[in-house]
């Protein structure tokens, strides 16, 4: 793991002390070149934007350095792709409702690590139209006697306001999150809201009665319009409902997708597997360049949206399946029906060992990894590289200016070794053969246990359980050289976790 650490206070001075001098090509790519300052009055209390003390050029350098350090020794890191205008890019705006000391309704965000609402009227990264609509709604509440929900007493009606805006279409969806679908005076309320903001295309009432930090509930009704909105990416049109996942920065999303599609090197003859396909956005954007698109996603609602999006765009070479991606790839591998290219866009936690091992079993020619977390990306890349893939390059894309978050596209290709050019001399007597046992290595077992249970297990504990299961652990592996040494015994909960890993890797 990289020794990367976030600057303690993210000050400009500290940034100047630690940042490397970028090459001319990188400096050119880091646009805008001017020193844009982020003067946000709520930054200290909000905590949503961690890099506001840095100019945008410095933010890009900070993110470039972070990805470069984490992927050091794995692959080349190309210059980060930034924005010309890094402000007001969020097309999804969530406002929490509360009251001030005088009982007056306010809207804002939770202070970092708390449920204390920080009032925010204008945010530097949110769509300006959304901010104006939120302030209008808050101002209307007293006249309609709509009580704000109290998290401690669990009384009140309105909890949140969620607004989504279309980058290309200009459509706007307003979602009112309340504790009930019974909304007295809803007709008059919506009518006045539309009169004040005719740019709104639909209004939805969502019901969330759970005592939870989750924003949206499962039930909803449409108060105005179609109950959904549409937007375009890479020439494709997508339906977006209140529950749908859609990238919050549409402009950079197009850049991200085009970078990933270019990496796939599609000629029109390939079968493309879109793992973690969600509503099918990236796969459908790539569909024109491949012979067949297969999208796999475990969320049934997302698959339903993906099929609808394919229909709306007239994409006939795509099929979407509701299944676990790892299990589906294992099935393809056993059938000998491997796709040419796999495109994967996992959540922040990255891919689990089951998925990665399935991918190695499937052996596609190319893998395009789209990551929203460089730390889990580095972890997963090491597994794939150890499994025979070569990481060609990585390109960071700044999807979230002002924040620490960064997206990264990585191209992996199936590496081949020319045996005529490789000469290796070694003695079997000097080798620890424990790492060549059938199944997983010790590091893979450790990673599996940590991923699925949160427990950290030592090589000593693994070797103990392997012995119990009749597995070879290598001669004198992990045994103390002291004759009277007391060897700690593996705790029961860790033994159960290790046994589960051994079963997963088909070692017992």
Secondary structure, 3 states (H helix, E strand, C coil): CCCCCCCCCCCHHHHHHHCCCCCHHHHHHCCCCCCCCCCCCCHHHHCCCCCCCCCHHHHHHHHHHHHHHHCCCCCEEEEEECCCCCCCCECEEEEEEEECCCCCEEEEEECCCCCCEEECCCCCCECHHHHHHHHHHHHHCHHHCCCECECCCCECCEEEEEEEECCCCCCEEEEEEECCCCCCCHHHHHHHHHHHCCCCCEEEEEECCCCCCCCCCCEEEEEECCCCEEEEECCEEEEECCCCCCCCCHHHHHHHHHHHHHHHCCCCCCEEEEECCCCCHHHHHHHHHCCEEEEEECCHHHHHHHHHHHHHCCCCCEEEEECCHHHHHHHHHHHCCCCCEEEECCCCCCCCHHHHHHHHHHCCCEEEEEECCHHHHHHHHHHHHHCCEEEEEEEEECCCCCCCCCEEEEEEEECCCCHHHCCCCCCHHHCCHHHHCCCCCHHHHHHHHHHHHCCCCCHHHHHHHHHHCCCCCCCCCCCCCCCCCCCCCCCHHHHHHHHHHHHHCCCC
